[in-house]
Amino acid sequence: MIFPTCGKDIKFAKIVRVIMNRFAIMNISTHRVTHEKGCIIFEVNNLVDAMSSISEIYGIDRVAIAKKVKNEFRDLIKHIVRVGRQIIVPDSSFYIKILVDDDAKIDFESKDVQFIASSELLADTAENNFHLKIARDEKVADHILTCYIGKNVSYVFIHSEIGLGGLPYNFHGCNALSTIHNSISAASCLASLKCGLVPEICLLYHDTRDLKDNVKLLGLVANRVNKRRMNIRVGRIESGDIAISRRNFLLSEAVAICLLALLPGRSIVLPLNIFIHSFSFVEQTMERLRNFNKLILTPLLFLDETTILNTLGVARITNITRNCKSSYNTSKQESLKCYERADKLSREVFDNLKTISFEIGPNYIHDIIDTI
């Protein structure tokens, strides 16, 4: 069961296409797809792999494995108690949550289901000394038993997980240029993907170690792109110890931003963050891009590190501000000099860009490095 972040029926078709394509990539067979007012139900041949693959997709509020039952009062009670007996551990509390579809055809109240099922589950488990108790609400419950009452049938959740939220892949039918050259740029690229854009990625690096690190960051995006193969641009920044000092970190940022301005494409995603880049650097960036006729997107500009990680649903991007050598006190003069040098360097990178294609999978890191 998929609960999309966009609840209107007209948008369901897009998330269905994304999920069906994802299942095809993972070799998961779908026997049937049905719709309720607030969710989509996929009957598949491999529940575990389906759940795992969907957990990396943006555009979903919640995903659940559920048992389909009749829209009959006693049948609902029986299956809720049966599932509860299987998943609730002794000496814990539980709460039964009943969700009713707007189009549900039932002749009973959801509160009656909740009350009777809770009572019968207590009585049923008391015989085995489970010592369960009913929680006053779902916030304090150790276990939440959820039942979704649909138009003609109901679903009792066996297992559910919170999704990543956001919008489905390619929701807007629009591409956005972005670079991946450090953790904040990878996070910005992910943010654009979560907003329903298709990232056109340029992978930048200085040396072999830097290349390996950035290819790993690329994997965070690749695993959420709904394709079997991915095409990217790759460029090397030829400039000694450019990535070492605070000043050279900003130079690397400026080179990446200048390169985005040179690439063909209307929308560009800038890896700017006010906790990392100084206001003068942000101001200078906007001044530089004014004449390039680009739609400038800065999805992470005002977010702190914790909010970035929680919002994007990633744990492998860590210590963003430390790794990016926070430069929020850079002067206006330093920012200006940075961009003066970056203009030349970015054109050198642009002239030597390569385009490579790779298959998304366990060996993509080696495939990219070997190709380069």
Buried (B, 14 or more C-beta within 10 A) or exposed (E): BBBBBBEEEEBBEBBBBBBBBBBEBEEBEBEEBBBBEBBBBBEBEBBEBBBEBBBBBBBBBBBBBBBBBEBBBEBBBBBBBBBBBEEBEEEBBBBBBBBBBEEBEBEBEBEEBBEBBBEBBBEBBEEEEBEBEBBEEBEEBBBBBBBBBBBBBBBBBBEBEEBBBBBBBBBBEBBBBBBBBBBBBBBBBBBBBBBBBBBBBBBBBBEEEBBBBBBBBBBBBBEBBBBEEBEBBBBBBEBEEBBEEBBBBBBBBBBBBBBBBBBEEEBBBBBBBBBBBBEBBBEBBEEBBEEEEBEBBBBBBEBEBEEBBEBBBBEEBEEBBEBBBBBBEBEEEBBBBBBEBBBEBBBBBBEEBEEBEBEBEEEBBEBBEEEB
